[in-house]
Amino acid sequence: MALGARVAETPKRNDEGEASVASRLAGPFTRFRHFLHEVRAELKQVNWPTFATVRSTTVVVIVTVFVFGLFLFVVDSAVSRVVQEVLTRFRQ
């Protein structure tokens, strides 16, 4: 819970100790509204990246995926050739 956060009040109770219908319905809505208020406050504190930062990191990710894909293709091709060579030698 955030510092200074308010806790929802307990529902009002009648003489028999049961919560009234209005207070039971208001409780979840009040808590949900408070939750949305806290979410909005937290989102205001986020340090959002600039478009240039997003673009540059996207380029880095795409290049890295391409390089690793190429590396795995070369390794897979080499292992495939070795396995094929071993299998042809054992057939003879």
Backbone as CSV, one residue per row, in Angstrom:
resi,resn,N_x,N_y,N_z,CA_x,CA_y,CA_z,C_x,C_y,C_z
1,MET,0.855,-1.162,0.000,0.000,0.000,0.000,0.907,1.232,0.000
2,ALA,0.539,2.237,-0.774,1.340,3.441,-0.902,1.296,4.250,0.395
3,LEU,2.337,5.046,0.584,2.368,5.899,1.765,1.207,6.882,1.702
4,GLY,0.550,7.082,2.794,-0.550,8.031,2.855,-1.831,7.525,2.225
5,ALA,-1.872,6.238,1.869,-3.072,5.691,1.250,-4.176,5.558,2.288
6,ARG,-5.376,5.854,1.871,-6.515,5.733,2.768,-7.065,4.325,2.693
7,VAL,-7.506,3.820,3.778,-8.132,2.504,3.837,-9.632,2.721,3.776
8,ALA,-10.312,1.880,2.961,-11.760,2.027,2.826,-12.428,1.809,4.180
9,GLU,-13.441,2.606,4.456,-14.151,2.491,5.717,-14.936,1.190,5.755
10,THR,-15.138,0.679,6.960,-15.957,-0.522,7.093,-17.409,-0.157,6.842
11,PRO,-18.194,-1.070,6.264,-19.576,-0.745,5.958,-20.385,-0.467,7.217
12,LYS,-21.368,0.419,7.085,-22.255,0.742,8.204,-23.124,-0.470,8.517
13,ARG,-23.371,-0.709,9.795,-24.133,-1.887,10.207,-25.419,-1.455,10.909
14,ASN,-26.456,-2.255,10.731,-27.723,-1.952,11.405,-27.707,-2.556,12.806
15,ASP,-28.853,-2.542,13.483,-28.919,-3.004,14.872,-28.551,-4.477,15.026
16,GLU,-28.849,-5.298,14.017,-28.522,-6.725,14.120,-27.068,-7.016,13.737
17,GLY,-26.305,-6.011,13.358,-24.902,-6.214,13.012,-24.700,-6.530,11.538
18,GLU,-25.746,-6.441,10.723,-25.624,-6.725,9.302,-25.364,-5.432,8.551
19,ALA,-24.545,-5.509,7.530,-24.271,-4.328,6.717,-25.469,-4.038,5.838
20,SER,-25.797,-2.767,5.674,-26.924,-2.405,4.827,-26.561,-2.650,3.365
21,VAL,-27.590,-2.799,2.538,-27.374,-3.077,1.109,-26.599,-1.936,0.459
22,ALA,-26.957,-0.708,0.780,-26.287,0.455,0.184,-24.812,0.489,0.552
23,SER,-24.492,0.190,1.800,-23.087,0.239,2.197,-22.300,-0.931,1.613
24,ARG,-22.946,-2.087,1.441,-22.248,-3.224,0.826,-21.956,-2.944,-0.639
25,LEU,-22.897,-2.294,-1.333,-22.674,-1.969,-2.740,-21.679,-0.833,-2.897
26,ALA,-21.703,0.135,-2.004,-20.796,1.278,-2.102,-19.363,0.871,-1.800
27,GLY,-19.158,-0.125,-0.966,-17.811,-0.547,-0.591,-16.942,-0.935,-1.774
28,PRO,-17.379,-1.896,-2.604,-16.535,-2.287,-3.734,-16.317,-1.150,-4.734
29,PHE,-17.366,-0.354,-4.986,-17.214,0.742,-5.936,-16.269,1.810,-5.397
30,THR,-16.360,2.074,-4.112,-15.466,3.060,-3.499,-14.028,2.556,-3.543
31,ARG,-13.845,1.295,-3.220,-12.485,0.727,-3.268,-11.945,0.726,-4.693
32,PHE,-12.792,0.392,-5.676,-12.351,0.373,-7.073,-11.990,1.781,-7.542
33,ARG,-12.800,2.767,-7.156,-12.519,4.153,-7.518,-11.198,4.603,-6.893
34,HIS,-10.978,4.222,-5.644,-9.723,4.557,-4.959,-8.545,3.875,-5.658
35,PHE,-8.731,2.635,-6.078,-7.687,1.908,-6.794,-7.333,2.630,-8.094
36,LEU,-8.347,3.033,-8.854,-8.091,3.744,-10.108,-7.385,5.076,-9.856
37,HIS,-7.736,5.751,-8.770,-7.061,7.004,-8.419,-5.573,6.747,-8.143
38,GLU,-5.269,5.690,-7.413,-3.874,5.356,-7.119,-3.119,4.950,-8.373
39,VAL,-3.776,4.222,-9.274,-3.145,3.835,-10.536,-2.770,5.077,-11.334
40,ARG,-3.690,6.013,-11.422,-3.427,7.249,-12.158,-2.267,8.024,-11.532
41,ALA,-2.229,8.080,-10.208,-1.132,8.783,-9.527,0.204,8.106,-9.799
42,GLU,0.218,6.776,-9.799,1.465,6.057,-10.075,1.910,6.262,-11.518
43,LEU,0.958,6.264,-12.459,1.317,6.448,-13.861,1.897,7.831,-14.124
44,LYS,1.512,8.808,-13.337,2.085,10.144,-13.486,3.554,10.169,-13.060
45,GLN,3.955,9.229,-12.216,5.332,9.190,-11.723,6.263,8.403,-12.636
46,VAL,5.716,7.719,-13.632,6.525,6.891,-14.526,7.370,7.785,-15.419
47,ASN,8.620,7.400,-15.600,9.526,8.114,-16.490,9.428,7.441,-17.864
48,TRP,8.540,7.947,-18.723,8.296,7.333,-20.019,9.451,7.618,-20.957
49,PRO,9.854,6.631,-21.797,10.963,6.844,-22.734,10.534,7.755,-23.889
50,THR,11.529,8.409,-24.479,11.252,9.257,-25.637,11.109,8.376,-26.874
51,PHE,10.588,8.966,-27.953,10.418,8.212,-29.197,11.771,7.756,-29.729
52,ALA,12.793,8.598,-29.611,14.129,8.234,-30.094,14.679,7.038,-29.326
53,THR,14.448,6.988,-28.029,14.916,5.857,-27.221,14.195,4.578,-27.622
54,VAL,12.891,4.669,-27.811,12.115,3.492,-28.214,12.582,2.997,-29.578
55,ARG,12.790,3.928,-30.506,13.230,3.551,-31.846,14.598,2.877,-31.798
56,SER,15.537,3.445,-31.047,16.888,2.874,-31.014,16.905,1.501,-30.347
57,THR,16.164,1.332,-29.270,16.146,0.007,-28.639,15.419,-1.014,-29.509
58,THR,14.430,-0.571,-30.281,13.756,-1.482,-31.205,14.721,-1.953,-32.287
59,VAL,15.531,-1.050,-32.794,16.525,-1.419,-33.804,17.522,-2.414,-33.212
60,VAL,17.948,-2.184,-31.988,18.888,-3.106,-31.342,18.262,-4.499,-31.208
61,VAL,17.003,-4.558,-30.817,16.328,-5.849,-30.664,16.217,-6.556,-32.012
62,ILE,15.830,-5.847,-33.062,15.672,-6.465,-34.377,17.013,-6.981,-34.900
63,VAL,18.064,-6.192,-34.760,19.395,-6.623,-35.211,19.863,-7.833,-34.402
64,THR,19.644,-7.811,-33.092,20.055,-8.934,-32.244,19.312,-10.212,-32.632
65,VAL,18.023,-10.115,-32.885,17.245,-11.293,-33.302,17.777,-11.819,-34.627
66,PHE,18.076,-10.925,-35.558,18.611,-11.343,-36.853,19.956,-12.052,-36.696
67,VAL,20.855,-11.488,-35.891,22.183,-12.081,-35.692,22.070,-13.455,-35.031
68,PHE,21.252,-13.571,-33.983,21.088,-14.871,-33.335,20.404,-15.881,-34.253
69,GLY,19.457,-15.418,-35.048,18.816,-16.310,-36.017,19.811,-16.834,-37.028
70,LEU,20.680,-15.957,-37.527,21.723,-16.371,-38.466,22.694,-17.348,-37.801
71,PHE,23.086,-17.045,-36.573,23.992,-17.936,-35.836,23.372,-19.319,-35.651
72,LEU,22.117,-19.361,-35.240,21.466,-20.659,-35.040,21.290,-21.412,-36.357
73,PHE,21.064,-20.690,-37.459,20.967,-21.337,-38.767,22.289,-21.989,-39.139
74,VAL,23.403,-21.286,-38.916,24.730,-21.831,-39.237,25.026,-23.044,-38.364
75,VAL,24.761,-22.952,-37.070,25.020,-24.080,-36.166,24.136,-25.265,-36.536
76,ASP,22.864,-25.036,-36.826,21.955,-26.109,-37.199,22.408,-26.774,-38.494
77,SER,22.844,-25.979,-39.462,23.315,-26.545,-40.731,24.567,-27.389,-40.507
78,ALA,25.487,-26.911,-39.667,26.716,-27.653,-39.405,26.415,-28.967,-38.685
79,VAL,25.559,-28.933,-37.685,25.213,-30.150,-36.953,24.481,-31.119,-37.875
80,SER,23.621,-30.608,-38.735,22.897,-31.461,-39.673,23.862,-32.161,-40.622
81,ARG,24.861,-31.444,-41.127,25.846,-32.058,-42.027,26.660,-33.126,-41.295
82,VAL,27.038,-32.837,-40.044,27.807,-33.818,-39.277,26.974,-35.070,-39.045
83,VAL,25.725,-34.922,-38.684,24.857,-36.076,-38.444,24.660,-36.862,-39.737
84,GLN,24.440,-36.168,-40.847,24.284,-36.860,-42.127,25.544,-37.625,-42.501
85,GLU,26.692,-37.023,-42.258,27.971,-37.691,-42.561,28.142,-38.939,-41.699
86,VAL,27.822,-38.846,-40.411,27.928,-39.997,-39.511,26.980,-41.095,-39.958
87,LEU,25.776,-40.749,-40.324,24.807,-41.762,-40.749,25.218,-42.443,-42.046
88,THR,25.781,-41.703,-42.990,26.210,-42.327,-44.257,27.415,-43.220,-44.015
89,ARG,28.285,-42.910,-43.101,29.450,-43.769,-42.816,29.028,-45.079,-42.163
90,PHE,28.007,-45.041,-41.300,27.565,-46.257,-40.627,26.720,-47.133,-41.533
91,ARG,26.140,-46.600,-42.595,25.362,-47.413,-43.539,26.268,-48.294,-44.388
92,GLN,27.464,-47.853,-44.638,28.358,-48.607,-45.505,29.003,-49.763,-44.839
